[in-house]
Amino acid sequence: MRRLDWLDALRGLAAITVVLFHLSPQVLGNEAHLAVMRHIDLGKYAVLLFFVVSGYVIPMSLERHGSLRRFWIGRLCRIYPAYLVTIGLFALLATAGLLHWQASLRAETTAGVLAHVTMLPDLVGVRGVVRVFWTLSYEMVFYLVVAGLFAVRAHRHSAWYAAGLGLAAGLPLPDSLFGNSWPDRRVLAAVLVLLVGLTLILQVKGLMVGAIGIGFVLLPALNGHPSAASTVKSSGQGLLFLAVMFAGTVVYRWQHRQIGRVPAFVALAVVSSALIADQGANTALAVIGTFVLAYIFRKHAAPQGLTWLGRISYSLYLLHVVVLFLIPRLVPDLGTQTLPIRVAAGVAYVIVVLMLAAISYRMVEQPGLALGRRLTSKIDPPRCFRTERAAPGTGRGDITPRSV
């Protein structure tokens, strides 16, 4: 059993839940789908699980690398290949007349292209080529903020960040300060390309990278819903999603005795309360309960099916909607067909998307990861290992590779 199989299992559960959630209106019918939604939003449940897992994993990955350059090379080689392949596949199908570009992308192509370069379309106010891209905007902001905190050696205070963001989510905030019109969004998208580019180029300049990276928190705080094309409904909700990711970091730091029990408990309580207020008790408690159970049983063998789904979860998440768009062409008016036909179509769809995700993982993601390892070994080889002290009063330190 691998040490982090429990996290792969959570990713797998989240990924298959998203797939089934998006499929359910066509198989169960809209009425049954909405009836389930009234009790629990399984789409948000899955996304929030992804966010908590990212919050746990990303700081651990960054500190293991011990270098912003190594971290960013690894991250970009991990997330961009499958992302670009998904865009390319959609473009190919759109050119063939099988799919259609989103209205906001047709309305402002320049802003759309620039927003997709940085993976920040939702925060620019442009609908992603594939709608599920909206979560990548928040993942990218989290990477940038965490990298900025690491650059100025302020990354250990995760409890403060989680609680602060959870509280700020309840404040009256502007939703579209930077992107209230198409010209504004075009300028915003261009500025974000510049800022993200500076972050990647100036990785060894700690203070500047830190200021730019941490400053990205202003994007969801002041521009969380710049247009109707944005999936997130408000800046407060955008900050809450960042708080959820930092809550995952709090669990990681508490587990490794980098923060105390009391600040960890307070931070998690604040974020949980904010999540319940925003998402409703059923959805929020389902997310919390799932993660807690997985954490409690993390030393036990995880179900192999879920860990396999976890390994292909990124490709599965990106590609399943592309295939879903094609169902009406293959089975017209599926929602009105008899139950056996709907179930058969649903099963066939799941099999196809799992096969496609597995192929993408093998042919796209794994070569990307291998490229990242080769680049890091050439560009920024680890030169030394030394112990990084834990913050005062937080217990033992941890061994992380750091360039000296």
NORGI-V627918 format. One record per residue. RES is the residue in one letter. SS is DSSP state (A for helix, B for strand, O for the rest). PSI is psi as a letter, one per 20 degrees, with the letter a starting at -180 (NA if undefined). Layout:
RES;SS;PSI, RES;SS;PSI
This chain:
M;O;p, R;O;q, R;O;h, L;O;k, D;A;h, W;A;h, L;A;h, D;A;h, A;A;h, L;A;g, R;A;g, G;A;g, L;A;g, A;A;g, A;A;g, I;A;h, T;A;g, V;A;g, V;A;g, L;A;h, F;A;g, H;A;h, L;A;h, S;A;h, P;A;h, Q;A;h, V;A;g, L;O;h, G;O;q, N;A;h, E;A;g, A;A;h, H;A;g, L;A;h, A;A;g, V;A;g, M;A;h, R;A;h, H;A;g, I;O;p, D;O;n, L;A;h, G;A;g, K;A;h, Y;A;g, A;A;g, V;A;g, L;A;h, L;A;g, F;A;g, F;A;g, V;A;g, V;A;g, S;A;g, G;A;h, Y;A;g, V;A;g, I;A;g, P;A;h, M;A;g, S;A;g, L;A;g, E;A;h, R;A;g, H;A;h, G;O;j, S;O;p, L;A;h, R;A;g, R;A;g, F;A;g, W;A;h, I;A;g, G;A;g, R;A;g, L;A;h, C;A;i, R;A;g, I;A;h, Y;A;h, P;A;g, A;A;h, Y;A;g, L;A;h, V;A;g, T;A;g, I;A;g, G;A;g, L;A;g, F;A;g, A;A;g, L;A;g, L;A;h, A;A;h, T;A;h, A;O;i, G;O;j, L;O;h, L;O;r, H;O;q, W;O;q, Q;O;q, A;A;h, S;A;h, L;A;h, R;A;h, A;A;h, E;O;n, T;A;h, T;A;g, A;A;h, G;A;g, V;A;g, L;A;h, A;A;h, H;A;h, V;A;g, T;O;i, M;O;k, L;O;k, P;A;g, D;A;h, L;A;i, V;A;h, G;O;k, V;O;p, R;O;p, G;O;q, V;O;g, V;O;p, R;A;h, V;A;i, F;A;i, W;A;h, T;A;h, L;A;h, S;A;g, Y;A;h, E;A;g, M;A;g, V;A;g, F;A;g, Y;A;g, L;A;g, V;A;g, V;A;g, A;A;h, G;A;g, L;A;g, F;A;h, A;A;h, V;O;j, R;O;l, A;O;k, H;O;i, R;O;i, H;O;l, S;A;h, A;A;g, W;A;g, Y;A;g, A;A;g, A;A;g, G;A;g, L;A;h, G;A;g, L;A;g, A;A;h, A;O;h, G;O;i, L;O;q, P;O;o, L;O;q, P;O;q, D;O;i, S;O;l, L;O;h, F;O;i, G;O;l, N;O;i, S;O;r, W;A;g, P;A;h, D;A;g, R;A;h, R;A;g, V;A;g, L;A;g, A;A;g, A;A;g, V;A;h, L;A;h, V;A;g, L;A;g, L;A;g, V;A;g, G;A;g, L;A;g, T;A;g, L;A;h, I;A;h, L;O;k, Q;O;h, V;O;i, K;O;n, G;A;g, L;A;g, M;A;g, V;A;g, G;A;g, A;A;g, I;A;g, G;A;g, I;A;h, G;A;h, F;O;i, V;A;h, L;A;h, L;A;g, P;A;h, A;A;h, L;A;i, N;A;k, G;O;h, H;O;m, P;O;i, S;O;r, A;O;i, A;O;i, S;O;p, T;O;g, V;O;p, K;O;i, S;O;r, S;A;h, G;A;g, Q;A;h, G;A;g, L;A;h, L;A;h, F;A;h, L;A;h, A;A;h, V;A;g, M;A;g, F;A;h, A;A;h, G;A;h, T;A;h, V;A;g, V;A;g, Y;A;g, R;A;h, W;A;g, Q;A;h, H;O;j, R;O;k, Q;O;i, I;O;q, G;O;r, R;A;g, V;A;g, P;A;h, A;A;g, F;A;g, V;A;g, A;A;g, L;A;h, A;A;g, V;A;g, V;A;g, S;A;g, S;A;g, A;A;h, L;A;g, I;A;g, A;A;h, D;A;g, Q;A;i, G;O;q, A;A;g, N;A;g, T;A;g, A;A;g, L;A;h, A;A;g, V;A;g, I;A;g, G;A;g, T;A;g, F;A;g, V;A;g, L;A;g, A;A;h, Y;A;g, I;A;h, F;O;k, R;O;h, K;O;i, H;O;r, A;O;p, A;O;q, P;O;p, Q;A;h, G;A;g, L;A;h, T;A;h, W;A;g, L;A;h, G;A;h, R;A;h, I;O;j, S;A;h, Y;A;g, S;A;h, L;A;g, Y;A;g, L;A;g, L;A;h, H;A;h, V;A;h, V;A;g, V;A;h, L;A;h, F;A;h, L;A;i, I;A;g, P;A;h, R;A;h, L;A;h, V;O;n, P;O;q, D;O;l, L;A;h, G;A;i, T;A;i, Q;O;r, T;O;q, L;A;g, P;A;h, I;A;g, R;A;g, V;A;g, A;A;g, A;A;h, G;A;g, V;A;g, A;A;g, Y;A;g, V;A;g, I;A;g, V;A;g, V;A;h, L;A;g, M;A;g, L;A;g, A;A;h, A;A;g, I;A;g, S;A;g, Y;A;g, R;A;g, M;A;i, V;A;g, E;A;g, Q;A;g, P;A;h, G;A;g, L;A;g, A;A;g, L;A;g, G;A;g, R;A;g, R;A;g, L;A;g, T;A;h, S;A;h, K;A;g, I;A;g, D;O;m, P;O;q, P;O;p, R;O;h, C;O;q, F;B;p, R;B;r, T;B;p, E;B;p, R;O;q, A;O;q, A;O;q, P;O;p, G;O;j, T;O;j, G;O;b, R;O;q, G;O;a, D;B;q, I;B;o, T;B;q, P;B;p, R;O;p, S;O;p, V;O;NA
